Amino acid sequence: MPYCGPAPDPANWLFAWNLDLALLLFLGGAGIAGALHLRGQSKLRQHAFGVASAAAIIAFVSPLCALTVALFSARTVHHLVVLGILAPALALAFPWRSTATVPAFFALSAALWLWHLPSLYSAAWDSAVVYWLLQVALILPGWLFWSVLLHQPMLGHVVWLISLVGQMGLLGALLTFAPHALYVEHLAQAGRFGISALQDQQLAGLIMWVPGMVPLAVLTALMAWRLVHRGVRA
C-alpha cells in the first residue's frame, strides 16, 4: 500500500484526504513552533511561512497526495508544489545562512533524477520509509538551494538556476517522448481516469516541461536582469 493510501475513485477523489496522525501532529507542531519563532519578524518571513505551511498541506494532506497514487501526472504536480512553492517559501521564512550553491545544486539534481528512476519509484511506492527519505532528499536541498539564490544573489547563481531548468526540460522531454509507460504502478490506475498510462506519463512530461519550466525560466531572466542592472558581479 503506498503511503498516500489506495488510489481514489475518480468520482470522489476530492474527498480522499490523508489523515495520517503522525503527519498531522508533525505539521501542527511545526506550524506552531514556526509561528512562535517568527513573532516580531518581518511580514515577508511570516507570510512565506504561511505559504510553506499551505504548500505542505497541499502536497501531503490534500487529495493531491492520494491522486499521486493513481496518476503519474499528479506526482509531477506534487513535485512542482514541493520544489516551486514549499522549498522557496521555507528559504524565505527560515533561510540557511551558510551554505554552498554547488553541493545544494547537485543534491537537488540527484534527488530529482532518483525520483524518476522506475526502480526507486517502485521502492517509494512499496515503503513509507523510502517515500519519506526521497521526499526529504528533495525538500532539504531545495531549501538550501533557494536559500542561496534568494539571499545571496550573484550572476553565477543564474547559471545553476538555468541548469536546474534544463534538467527539468530534459526530464519532461524523456517522459513525453518515451515509447512506453515507465512506471508500472500506474498501468492499472490511469485507465480509471479515462487515459492510458502512457498518456498519463506524457501529460506529466508536458506539465514538467511547460508549467514547471516557465516560472523558473522567468525567475532566471529576472534575476539576471536585476543583477546586471545593479552591477553585481559573480
C-alpha positions in Angstrom: 0.0 0.0 0.0 1.5 3.4 -1.0 2.0 6.0 1.8 -0.9 8.2 0.5 -3.3 5.2 0.6 -5.2 3.5 -2.2 -5.9 5.1 -5.5 -9.0 7.2 -5.1 -12.1 6.7 -7.2 -12.5 9.3 -10.0 -15.9 10.2 -8.6 -14.8 11.1 -5.1 -11.1 11.8 -5.2 -11.7 15.3 -3.8 -12.6 13.7 -0.5 -9.5 11.5 -0.3 -7.6 13.4 2.3 -4.5 12.0 4.0 -5.3 11.9 7.7 -2.1 10.2 8.9 -2.0 11.2 12.6 1.8 11.3 12.8 1.9 13.6 9.8 -0.8 15.9 11.1 0.9 16.1 14.5 4.2 16.9 12.9 2.8 19.6 10.6 0.7 21.1 13.5 3.8 21.1 15.8 6.0 22.6 13.1 3.4 25.2 12.4 3.1 26.3 16.0 6.8 26.3 16.5 7.4 28.3 13.3 4.8 30.9 14.1 6.2 31.4 17.6 9.7 31.7 16.3 8.7 34.3 13.7 6.8 36.6 16.1 8.2 40.1 15.7 10.0 39.1 12.4 9.3 40.7 9.0 5.9 40.3 7.4 7.7 38.7 4.4 9.1 35.9 6.6 5.7 35.3 8.3 3.8 35.2 5.0 6.4 33.0 3.5 6.0 30.5 6.3 2.2 30.6 5.8 2.8 29.8 2.1 5.2 26.9 3.1 2.6 25.5 5.5 -0.1 25.7 2.9 2.1 24.0 0.3 2.9 21.2 2.8 -0.8 20.6 3.4 -1.5 20.6 -0.4 1.4 18.2 -1.1 0.9 15.7 1.8 -2.6 16.1 3.2 -4.9 17.2 0.5 -6.4 14.9 -2.1 -3.3 15.6 -4.3 -1.5 13.1 -2.2 -4.0 10.3 -2.9 -4.2 11.3 -6.6 -0.5 10.7 -7.0 -1.2 7.0 -6.4 -3.5 6.9 -9.4 -1.8 9.3 -11.8 1.9 10.0 -12.5 0.9 13.4 -13.8 -0.4 14.2 -10.3 3.0 13.1 -9.0 4.6 15.7 -11.2 2.3 18.4 -9.9 3.2 17.2 -6.4 6.9 17.7 -7.2 6.3 21.1 -8.6 4.5 22.2 -5.4 7.4 20.9 -3.3 10.2 22.4 -5.5 8.4 25.5 -6.7 6.5 26.6 -3.6 7.4 24.7 -0.4 11.2 24.9 -0.8 11.5 28.6 -1.8 8.9 29.6 0.8 10.9 27.8 3.5 14.0 29.6 2.2 12.3 33.0 2.7 10.9 32.1 6.1 14.0 30.3 7.5 17.0 30.9 5.3 20.1 28.8 5.7 22.7 31.5 6.4 25.8 29.4 5.5 25.5 27.0 2.6 27.2 26.5 -0.8 25.5 26.6 -4.1 27.3 23.7 -5.7 26.5 21.0 -3.1 22.9 22.1 -2.8 22.5 22.1 -6.6 24.0 18.6 -7.1 22.0 17.2 -4.1 18.8 18.6 -5.5 19.6 17.4 -9.0 20.3 13.9 -7.7 17.0 13.8 -5.8 15.1 14.9 -8.9 16.6 12.1 -11.0 16.3 9.5 -8.3 12.6 10.2 -8.0 12.2 9.3 -11.7 14.2 6.0 -11.7 11.5 3.4 -12.1 13.2 1.0 -9.6 13.4 3.7 -6.8 9.9 4.9 -7.7 8.6 1.4 -7.0 10.6 1.3 -3.8 9.0 4.6 -2.6 5.6 3.1 -3.6 6.1 0.0 -1.5 7.8 1.6 1.6 6.7 4.7 3.5 10.3 4.9 4.8 11.7 5.1 1.3 9.0 7.5 0.3 9.8 10.0 3.1 13.6 9.6 2.6 13.1 10.6 -1.1 10.8 13.5 0.0 13.4 14.8 2.5 16.1 14.3 -0.2 14.0 16.7 -2.4 12.9 19.2 0.2 16.1 19.7 2.1 18.5 20.5 -0.8 15.7 22.5 -2.4 15.5 24.6 0.8 19.3 25.0 0.8 19.4 25.9 -2.9 16.7 28.5 -2.7 18.3 30.0 0.4 21.4 30.7 -1.6 19.6 32.1 -4.6 17.2 34.3 -2.7 19.5 35.6 -0.1 23.0 35.6 -1.7 22.2 36.7 -5.3 25.1 36.6 -7.8 25.3 36.3 -11.5 27.0 32.9 -11.1 23.9 31.6 -9.4 21.9 32.2 -12.5 24.0 29.5 -14.2 22.8 27.0 -11.6 19.2 28.0 -11.9 19.5 27.7 -15.7 21.0 24.2 -15.2 18.0 23.2 -13.0 15.6 24.5 -15.6 17.5 22.5 -18.3 17.2 19.3 -16.2 13.5 19.7 -15.8 13.2 20.3 -19.5 15.2 17.1 -20.2 13.1 15.1 -17.8 9.9 16.5 -19.3 11.1 15.5 -22.8 12.1 12.0 -21.7 8.7 11.5 -20.2 6.8 13.0 -23.1 8.6 11.1 -25.8 9.1 7.7 -24.1 7.6 5.0 -26.4 6.0 3.1 -23.4 4.9 3.7 -19.9 7.9 3.6 -17.5 6.0 3.3 -14.2 4.1 0.0 -13.9 2.3 1.2 -10.7 0.1 3.4 -12.9 -0.8 0.9 -15.6 -4.0 -0.2 -13.9 -5.0 3.1 -12.4 -4.7 5.7 -15.2 -7.4 4.0 -17.2 -9.9 4.6 -14.4 -9.5 8.4 -15.1 -10.0 8.0 -18.9 -6.4 8.0 -20.1 -3.8 5.3 -20.7 -0.7 5.1 -18.5 1.4 6.3 -21.5 -0.9 9.3 -22.0 -0.7 10.0 -18.2 3.1 9.9 -18.5 3.1 12.2 -21.5 0.9 14.6 -19.6 3.4 14.5 -16.7 6.2 15.4 -19.1 4.3 18.3 -20.6 3.4 19.6 -17.1 7.1 19.5 -16.1 8.2 20.9 -19.5 5.9 23.9 -19.6 4.2 24.8 -16.2 7.3 23.6 -14.4 9.9 25.3 -16.5 8.3 28.6 -17.4 8.2 30.1 -13.8 11.8 29.1 -13.3 12.8 30.5 -16.6 11.1 33.8 -15.9 12.8 33.9 -12.4 16.1 33.2 -14.1 15.6 36.1 -16.5 14.5 38.5 -13.7 17.5 37.6 -11.5 19.9 38.1 -14.4 18.3 41.4 -15.3 18.3 42.7 -11.7 21.9 41.7 -11.1 23.2 43.2 -14.3 21.1 46.3 -13.6 22.7 46.7 -10.2 26.1 45.9 -11.4 26.5 42.9 -9.1 29.3 40.6 -10.2 29.6 36.9 -9.6 
